[in-house]
Amino acid sequence: MTARHVLVVGAGPAGLAAARSALAAGAEVVLVDSAEEMGGQYHRVPPAAFGAAHPERLQHHWAPFTRLRRELRAHPRCTWWPETAVWALEPRDPGEQGPPRVHLLHGPADGSGRTRHVLAPDALVLAPGAHDRVLPFPGWELPGVFTAGAAQALAKGERIAVGERVLVAGSGPFLLPVAGSLLEAGAGVRAVLEANPARTLARGWGSRPWQLAAHLGKTGELRDYAGQLLRHRVPYRTGRAVVEARGTGRVEEVVTARLRPDWSVVPGSSRTLAVDALCVSHGFSPQLELPVAAGCALLPSPAGEFVRVDGEQRTSAEGVWAAGEITGIAGAPAARAEGALAGWYAAGGDRTARALPRLHQVRDQGRDFAARLARAHPIGAAWPGWLRPDTLVCRCEETDYAALCAAAREESGAAARTARLATRAGLGPCQARICGPTVGELRARLRGSAPDARDAEGLAAPSSHRRLLAQPLRLGELARAPAPPPPGHRADGGPGSVPPRDPGPELPDDPAP
């Protein structure tokens, strides 16, 4: 009997935990990520060329992570491919079982010598993570306006402070670690603005307070970040948001306003603040291109769409498991537990393993945390009141709100695809990754109760997550023949060439790396 081949996409907390548990179950593992180093956004590591020591105070659980990174790199059954993009998932031939074939590009994204690979694993674990969602407002396209995640990535991975007078604004607890990373990088943070008022936060976090005991680790992290803000005298204000950015050539000042619980602006509450950088996040959008390409069913929720999984993290697509933010925004501990479960079951691990009940418990506690997070930091329904006719809703194609309104009024623009072609919203380089959820929500509001017109027969339902190519590639790369798979792995879906090996250690009790 040959070892099972498990391909793990994403090397953040969920993907690392999946790789470790799949190895523990005796599988051959290929772990891929588009970054140069393991860790994802949570454990972002400076490039090796920098030669920079990583200050542990910037990270929680840093020492366990570094141990896990060394373990995976040294493991004889683990192949680590950094700077590797999954650009397409190809369904198996009719009658052939297994997950989709995975098309990879290995090499620096801006390099010309990337190699193509096609793998046909026995099991596929998807853990690609999420990115910031930013609601549009006048001036958000100005240079100097960053997503909070981008600003944190520069601070943690490049040691770059995005400005000397920085404002962090939006909604969610992620604003606190972003401000902390900026302070450590030397930025001057003027304030942190949470759009939801204090009573909304209290109602969401204070519901069934006895259940918060299961999240003491997160409480400790938040306490550390709050203490950091206090030491640097950075105010944290609730019920206030940035509703406009201004500047000539780049952001120079922002207009903030007090918000009602529905995020409508309180008249007369506007204030102007001089800044040289603005970092904004209104929650997260899961990266669903690969799950949708694999045929995974999605589950709608008040916080958006996520991949539907069963108790073993198995999706509706054959041979595909999912973990991390694509199944719900619940934080790193839950992502680790989900990844550990997905990797173990994907590798065919023993379903009576003694660590499984604890992992299921941590995963379920994470789902409770996700629900609590959604209640405490909702996106208010009245946020479109911030928009003006000339406010861009799609920065790539410079589509403004007026164009979107005009398309919604036209009968010819009643179908989602037709409206997209008419306005070009979502057709730029990001391919609706940033603007897609927002444009979809605005279209639904503008059309009111009017149903969308039907698209052409035979086409799949329109979705901002459906892309034939998940990542950009050059025509030369597409034309080039695929290179052989890594040793021990197969590209044709036939019998594997790896002899059976003794299983690794028992599934760890603690999902944290």
Secondary structure, DSSP 8 states (H G I E B T S, - for coil): ----EEEEE--SHHHHHHHHHHHHTT-EEEEE-SSSSTTTTTT----GGG-----GGG-SSHHHHHHHHHHHHH-TTEEEE-SEEEEEEE---TT--SS-EEEEEES-TT-S--EEEEE--SEEEE---EEE-----TTTTSTTEEEHHHHHHHHHHS-----SSEEEEESSTTHHHHHHHHHHTT--EEEEEESS-HHHHHHHHHSSGGGGGGGHHHHHHHHHHHHHHHHTT--EEESEEEEEEE-SSS--EEEEEEB-TT--B-TT--EEEE-SEEEEE--EEE--HHHHHHT--EEEETTEEEE---TTSB-SSTTEEE-GGGG----HHHHHHHHHHHHHHHTT--TT-TTHHHHHHHHHHHHHHHHHHHHHS---TTGGGG--TT-EEETTTTEEHHHHHHHHHSGGG-SHHHHHHHH-TT-STTTTTTTHHHHHHHHHHHHTT-------TT-----TT--S-SS---HHHHHS-----STT--SSSS----------S---S----
